[in-house]
Every structure is written in structure tokens, then in C-alpha cells.
Amino acid sequence: MTTFTLLVDGQTLDDQTLAQLQTVEAEEHYQMADMLRLVFSIDVKEDGSGWRVLDDGVFTPLTNLQLQITVGNNDPVTVIDAYVVETQTALTNNPGESTLNVVAMDASVLMSRNEVVRTWAGMAHSDIASTIFNEYGFSPEVESTDVTYEEDNTLIVQRGTDIHFLHLLAQRHGFDVYIDVDPSSGGLTGHFGPVRLDDEPQGLLTIHMGQSSNLHYFNVRWDMLRPTEVQVDNIDFDSGEDQTGSANGSDLTLLGGDDLFEATTPRMSRVLPAGATIEAEFLSLAQGLSNRSSLAVIAEGEVDTNNFGAVLRAKRTVTVRGAGELYSGIYLVERVLHAFIDGEYTQSFTLRRNALSPRRQDDFTPEQE
């Protein structure tokens, strides 16, 4: 059995309001902000003083919401720590048909409220990211960037919100920026770095293997037209000389036995420097774009939670078996949609990988029942 707990500003939602809750959807994504969506059935209070839930003042702007999911006897998993950003009310004359929709965004919304202008002198992009995350109380999980700028030559100027600024910096390295819930401490972590492919897979997803199967379906597509080589071109402002940086292939951990790029026809993409000014940045930008392009096998499916026995998480890896020699292996979990509808829990997902076939060291032996 799978249950959930909804915390509002750290307190469990009261039973009366919880009874009005019809739908819960939490969407995790490694390239976009995590979102929480709630749908409540609302009606007029018995004394006519207002609408239940709507007029109770529960979901005010930036109210903190946490969704915890418990599968069986496992410990609760906090899948999202979010803040209310929008409500939508639909009122009708028909009893039981009026609803209140509540939309909440992960803690990155706190970094998108104010546009600022400030300078960052003599600092690497990774140091800037760590500084900004610390200002919000997030634990920095930051990949070091090698380039440090001399104030006499280059002055980094921020014009915009903190989260937008970090996305611009991350773009130059092919990095991702997101705020995640630390599974051990429950605190918030600010991630600025490449996609994490080296972590231990979080579980084993199985299709078409009888009683060992824990997927309702598994669909795969292979985008064969993605660029295998990226080149960044620019002209130096002072000297007028050509500047270039290129990457041929990915330097990410290979998630399978056969490199995807080696199985496709070579194709080059030429891009603008995206604010980069020196050749070291061009190389970093080209490599980052090539890495992102390499994740060209995309799979979608739905978990049978009773058989899987756990909550699937985005931004981590997972192993797939039963998908044939070509598509079995380790994948990055790009997106998970957790949904409770009429008491039924579903987990639908999107996976990506940069390889075909399993690796020699991967073990797909079914566990003993």
C-alpha cells in the first residue's frame, strides 16, 4: 500500500481539508523546476460564511508545501519541497463540481523573485554558484570550473534573477541547475554541474519477465539525428582573430556497452558562444552541448509500484531489464510524475541514456522470488 502526507508550513494538512483533496501530482525533472499540483473539491460552508478550503486561508502566496510518499513499510520519501505560486478556482452552480487548483514550485522560485544588478569580480562560475546557493541556505553541490576571470580583463555582471543568472552560467558548461531535497537530511541542495551518471542505480525496472515485471509498459525511441560534434566559433574583440572550441563525442560516463555516437552518422552543429569570451570557455561549452546531445535514447513508461516497492526519483540513474539486448541497461531518470488520483498511486517516467546494450559488468539476473 502506498500513502502520502502533505505538510503545509511544516504541519500535516488537517483531516477536513484533506478530505476535499481529489488529485495530487508531483513532477520531478532534472532540467526544469519540480512542480506540485493539487485539486480540491470545494463547496459552500453549512453556515454560508464562505467556501471550504478556498476561504480558509490555507494556500496563500509562497506557502511551503512538502509531499512525502510512503511505499509499504519503507521510510517516507520527500519528493518535493515547494512554494505556492498560483491558485485557480472554478465555481459552478452544480453541487460537487466546483474546484480549487493549487500550483506550487520547488525552492528555485525563491531565487526568481527579484531581479538584481551586481558584479562578480575574479571568481570562477562554480564559486559564484556556491555563493548564491549559500545566500538561500541551500547546501552547494557544485562542479568546479577551471576558468577564473581577471578583473582587468573580464567583469561578470549579473542582470536578472539569481536562478536565471545561474542558468546562463551553467549553459556555458553544459551544466544543469536545480534545487533538490537531500534524502538523508531532508534539507535542500543546490546543484550546479553536469548530469550525475556515476551514482549507484536506485533500482531495477523490469518489463516482460512474468512475475518479476514491475512496469505496466515501456516505450523507447532513438533520436538518430542529434549532433555528434559541436563547434563554437567567435572573433576576438581585441585582436580580431578567430576563436574556436570543439568537442567530438561525449565525455560523460557511458551507460551501456556501445557508445551511441559510434552507431550514428557523424553530424556537426555550429553554435554561438552564448556569452563566453575565452577559448577555455568555448571548449567547455562545446563539450557540454555534445554531452547533452549524446543522451539520445529516450524511454517512457509507468511503474507497477506494488512490484517495484519503492518511489522512483528523477535526477538519478536506474537499471532496466527485459528490453532486449539493445535497450536494456542503465538510464538516467529525466522525469517522474507521481500522481494520486482517487486514492490510486501511479509513477510515470521519462528516461535517457547515451549508449546501447548493457555493459559487461551490469548484472540483470532476476532476484529470487
C-alpha angles and dihedrals in degrees: 000000000000123000136174138214122207116204120198112198088339096310127105112255110258118256095244094056091040090057089061093054111109105168136022122188125176117181121196120193132170095213101037137043116280113248136203122202125187128185119200128188107228133193139168116283117251092250091049092238094129146303122312114250092357094069097032094087094232101128105047123157113301094002106165116244127185125188117204121187124199121195114196112307094339123119116269115270119213102218097176140015105194147162128228111254103162144014128197122197124197114187124188138172091239117093114246096015102091115100143185117211117200121196122194132180129207121261092281085084088072087061094051102056102086131043113214139180115217139140130237111204125193095351133129117233091249091055090051091051092050091050093051094046090050090053088063095043094251119142106243117237097182133165110222116246117208101213117093118181125226110228092225091059108029131019117187111219121194116211110173141023122333095246093049090049092051090050089054091051092045091052090064090061101034087249131150125231122203144135115240136183112246104234094211103044102022089229125127123264126199112217121203112165147064123319112283110244101148098070120108110269111260095225149323121280112198132194130185097002102118116238090359091064116110101172127085091204140346123201123184134191130182117212101211098180100067116125115264094192130039126197126189117202131190142150119240109244095217104038101026090227124140117261123198143169128183142181126199108197135343128298093198121116108279110242095201145022099271125050109238093218091057089059095053136069111265114258129176129213122197116203140179117254095255093221095320114138108180133055095246088061091048090056091048092048093048092048093048093051091047090051092052091047091054093067090083103138108086123187131186129191149133127254124231092220095192090061097034091050097201146068112266112224131206123229090043136084130259134184122239124200133178093043095109131257091296102051106025115104142068121335137184112242102230099174140007125187111201111196135181109190119170088343095306117123121214133176117200119180149185119215133189135194139177099215146051128234125010126291119251092248094051113108117209098168107141113247116248110263 
